[in-house]
């Protein structure tokens, strides 16, 4: 059994079927790429996994627990964390403080304790500061820690979005187009960071239109078209699949 399983998941919006009996298994420790043309069901899949949408039918099993009807905050507390294509950064705060905000899912500090500045809260805050520094070092953001987020380049903003997600303590990290709009050199930097995150023990699932990053860095790829899975397997196998070639090239 995988870390996360989607079993016969379907979702309709009026007369449009966004997902049709979609089966998916995400293996612990892998980087899984989810690709397909616009409107193929990729974002719907992310929204269902993270609880922002409830499927019309089917089930989601995470670590042997049925999470199908859980709300987004409950799913995040289990360790399923998502970044967005348009990163939700706090642009007027520093890089360091953006990461500190990312700890909100796991910090569990009491409001009364914070107001009274209790020893427990002071100790917990010191620990969070230490973890934030570790994330800064892992992501390469340490030299930028005092910069306002709005002053970062597009590539470093993508990196900061990943850093904020890491602060939430993910077991499964869902990345929405982490390489989108980046130069080739920054694509490699961001993708190498994703490899480091995977090697630290976090399972990765990513939506991406940059085919080079998908083919070069993913362990396995799932291809959607009109809400149905048309291919699944290692990159070398998927890129030779006739249905995938037809979908992307019209041949």
C-alpha positions as CSV (number, residue, x, y, z in Angstrom):
1,X,0.0,0.0,0.0
2,X,1.2,3.5,-0.9
3,X,1.6,6.5,1.3
4,X,-1.6,7.9,-0.3
5,X,-4.1,6.1,-2.5
6,X,-7.0,7.5,-4.6
7,X,-9.5,4.8,-5.3
8,X,-12.0,5.3,-8.1
9,X,-12.2,9.1,-7.4
10,X,-14.7,11.0,-9.6
11,X,-15.6,14.7,-9.6
12,X,-18.2,16.5,-11.7
13,X,-19.0,20.2,-12.1
14,X,-22.4,20.3,-13.6
15,X,-22.2,18.4,-16.9
16,X,-18.4,18.4,-16.9
17,X,-16.5,15.4,-15.6
18,X,-13.2,16.7,-14.2
19,X,-12.1,13.3,-12.9
20,X,-13.5,9.9,-13.8
21,X,-12.8,6.9,-11.5
22,X,-9.3,8.0,-11.1
23,X,-6.9,5.5,-9.4
24,X,-3.6,6.7,-8.0
25,X,-1.0,5.4,-5.6
26,X,1.8,7.6,-4.3
27,X,4.8,5.7,-3.0
28,X,6.6,6.9,0.1
29,X,9.9,8.5,-0.8
30,X,9.3,9.2,-4.5
31,X,8.9,12.3,-6.7
32,X,5.7,11.8,-8.7
33,X,4.9,14.0,-11.6
34,X,1.3,14.7,-12.6
35,X,1.0,16.0,-16.1
36,X,-1.7,16.6,-18.8
37,X,-3.1,19.4,-20.9
38,X,-5.0,22.3,-19.4
39,X,-8.3,21.1,-18.1
40,X,-7.2,17.5,-17.8
41,X,-8.0,17.3,-14.0
42,X,-4.6,18.0,-12.4
43,X,-5.7,20.9,-10.2
44,X,-8.9,19.1,-9.3
45,X,-6.8,16.2,-8.1
46,X,-4.7,18.5,-5.9
47,X,-7.9,20.2,-4.5
48,X,-9.4,16.8,-3.7
49,X,-6.2,15.5,-2.0
50,X,-6.0,18.7,0.2
51,X,-9.7,18.7,1.1
52,X,-10.7,21.9,-0.8
53,X,-13.0,19.7,-2.9
54,X,-14.9,16.6,-1.9
55,X,-15.1,13.9,-4.5
56,X,-18.5,12.8,-5.8
57,X,-17.4,9.2,-5.4
58,X,-14.4,7.2,-4.5
59,X,-12.0,7.3,-1.4
60,X,-8.7,8.7,-0.4
61,X,-6.5,6.7,2.0
62,X,-3.5,8.3,3.7
63,X,-1.3,6.1,5.9
64,X,-4.1,3.6,6.1
65,X,-6.6,6.3,7.2
66,X,-9.7,7.3,5.2
67,X,-9.4,11.1,4.7
68,X,-12.1,11.5,2.0
69,X,-14.3,13.8,4.0
70,X,-11.7,15.7,6.1
71,X,-11.4,19.5,6.0
72,X,-8.3,21.2,4.6
73,X,-6.9,22.0,8.1
74,X,-7.3,18.4,9.3
75,X,-5.5,17.1,6.2
76,X,-2.7,19.6,6.6
77,X,-2.3,18.5,10.3
78,X,-1.8,14.9,9.0
79,X,1.2,16.1,6.9
80,X,-0.3,16.8,3.4
81,X,1.0,20.2,2.5
82,X,0.5,22.1,-0.7
83,X,2.1,25.1,-2.5
84,X,0.3,27.1,-5.1
85,X,1.3,28.2,-8.6
86,X,0.9,31.8,-7.5
87,X,2.8,31.6,-4.2
88,X,0.9,32.9,-1.2
89,X,3.8,34.9,0.2
90,X,3.6,37.7,2.8
91,X,5.4,40.2,0.6
92,X,5.9,42.9,3.2
93,X,7.5,40.5,5.6
94,X,11.1,39.2,5.6
95,X,12.0,35.8,4.3
96,X,12.7,34.6,7.9
97,X,9.3,35.8,9.1
98,X,7.5,34.1,6.1
99,X,9.0,30.8,7.2
100,X,8.1,31.4,10.9
101,X,4.5,31.9,9.7
102,X,4.7,28.5,8.0
103,X,5.1,26.8,11.4
104,X,1.4,27.7,12.3
105,X,0.2,24.2,11.5
106,X,2.6,22.5,13.9
107,X,3.5,25.2,16.5
108,X,0.6,24.6,18.8
109,X,1.3,27.6,21.0
110,X,-1.5,28.7,23.3
111,X,-2.7,32.3,22.9
112,X,-2.6,32.8,26.7
113,X,0.9,31.4,26.9
114,X,2.1,33.8,24.2
115,X,0.5,36.7,25.9
116,X,2.1,35.8,29.2
117,X,5.4,34.9,27.6
118,X,5.6,31.7,29.6
119,X,8.8,29.7,29.8
120,X,7.2,26.9,27.7
121,X,6.4,29.4,24.9
122,X,9.8,31.0,25.0
123,X,11.4,27.5,24.7
124,X,9.1,26.6,21.8
125,X,9.8,29.9,20.0
126,X,13.6,29.3,20.4
127,X,13.1,25.8,18.9
128,X,11.1,27.2,16.0
129,X,13.8,29.8,15.3
130,X,16.4,27.0,15.2
131,X,14.2,25.0,12.7
132,X,13.7,28.1,10.6
133,X,17.5,28.6,10.3
134,X,17.8,24.9,9.2
135,X,15.2,25.5,6.5
136,X,17.0,28.6,5.4
137,X,20.2,26.6,5.0
138,X,18.5,23.7,3.3
139,X,16.9,25.9,0.7
140,X,19.8,28.3,0.2
141,X,17.8,31.2,1.4
142,X,20.1,32.0,4.4
143,X,21.8,35.0,2.6
144,X,18.3,36.4,1.9
145,X,16.8,35.9,5.3
146,X,16.3,39.6,6.1
147,X,15.1,40.6,2.6
148,X,11.4,41.4,2.2
149,X,9.7,38.7,0.1
150,X,8.6,41.3,-2.5
151,X,12.3,42.0,-3.2
152,X,13.1,38.4,-4.2
153,X,13.5,37.3,-7.8
154,X,10.9,34.9,-9.3
155,X,13.1,31.9,-8.6
156,X,13.8,32.8,-5.0
157,X,10.0,33.4,-4.5
158,X,9.4,29.8,-5.7
159,X,12.1,28.6,-3.3
160,X,10.5,30.6,-0.4
161,X,7.1,29.0,-1.1
162,X,8.8,25.6,-0.7
163,X,10.5,26.7,2.5
164,X,7.2,27.9,4.0
165,X,5.6,24.5,3.1
166,X,8.6,22.7,4.8
167,X,7.9,24.7,8.0
168,X,4.5,23.0,8.2
169,X,6.2,19.6,8.5
170,X,5.0,17.8,5.4
171,X,5.0,14.0,4.9
172,X,3.6,14.5,1.4
173,X,4.4,17.8,-0.3
174,X,2.2,18.8,-3.3
175,X,4.0,21.3,-5.6
176,X,2.0,23.3,-8.2
177,X,4.3,24.2,-11.1
178,X,7.5,24.9,-9.1
179,X,9.5,25.5,-12.3
180,X,6.9,27.6,-14.1
181,X,8.3,30.8,-15.7
182,X,11.8,30.2,-14.5
183,X,15.1,30.4,-16.5
184,X,16.8,27.1,-17.3
185,X,19.4,27.7,-14.6
186,X,16.8,28.5,-11.9
187,X,14.7,25.5,-13.0
188,X,17.7,23.3,-12.2
189,X,18.2,25.0,-8.8
190,X,14.6,24.6,-7.8
191,X,14.5,21.0,-9.0
192,X,17.7,20.1,-7.2
193,X,16.2,21.6,-4.0
194,X,13.2,19.3,-4.5
195,X,15.6,16.4,-4.7
196,X,17.1,17.5,-1.4
197,X,13.7,17.7,0.2
198,X,12.8,14.2,-1.1
199,X,16.1,12.9,0.3
200,X,15.3,14.5,3.7
201,X,12.3,12.1,3.9
202,X,9.5,14.1,2.3
203,X,7.4,12.4,-0.5
204,X,6.8,14.8,-3.4
205,X,3.9,15.1,-5.9
206,X,4.2,17.8,-8.5
207,X,2.2,19.4,-11.3
208,X,4.5,20.8,-14.0
209,X,4.3,21.9,-17.6
210,X,8.1,22.1,-17.9
211,X,8.7,18.7,-19.5
212,X,12.5,18.7,-19.0
213,X,12.1,19.0,-15.3
214,X,9.4,16.3,-15.2
215,X,11.5,13.9,-17.3
216,X,14.8,14.6,-15.6
217,X,13.8,14.7,-12.0
218,X,10.6,12.6,-11.4
219,X,10.8,8.9,-10.4
220,X,7.4,8.2,-11.9
221,X,4.8,10.1,-14.0
222,X,1.1,9.9,-14.2
223,X,-0.6,11.5,-17.3
224,X,-4.2,12.7,-17.2
225,X,-6.4,13.7,-20.2
226,X,-10.1,14.7,-19.8
227,X,-10.1,13.4,-16.2
228,X,-8.8,10.0,-17.1
229,X,-5.4,8.4,-16.6
230,X,-3.9,7.6,-20.0
231,X,-0.4,6.6,-18.9
232,X,1.7,5.8,-15.8
233,X,5.3,4.8,-15.3
234,X,8.9,5.8,-15.3
235,X,9.8,8.9,-17.5
236,X,11.4,6.8,-20.3
237,X,8.4,4.6,-20.6
238,X,5.8,7.5,-20.5
239,X,7.5,9.6,-23.1
240,X,7.3,6.7,-25.6
241,X,3.6,6.1,-24.9
242,X,1.5,6.6,-28.1
243,X,-1.5,8.1,-26.2
244,X,0.8,10.6,-24.5
245,X,2.4,11.5,-27.8
246,X,-1.0,11.9,-29.4
247,X,-2.3,14.1,-26.5
248,X,0.7,16.5,-26.5
249,X,1.7,16.5,-30.2
250,X,-1.6,15.7,-31.9
251,X,0.1,12.9,-33.9
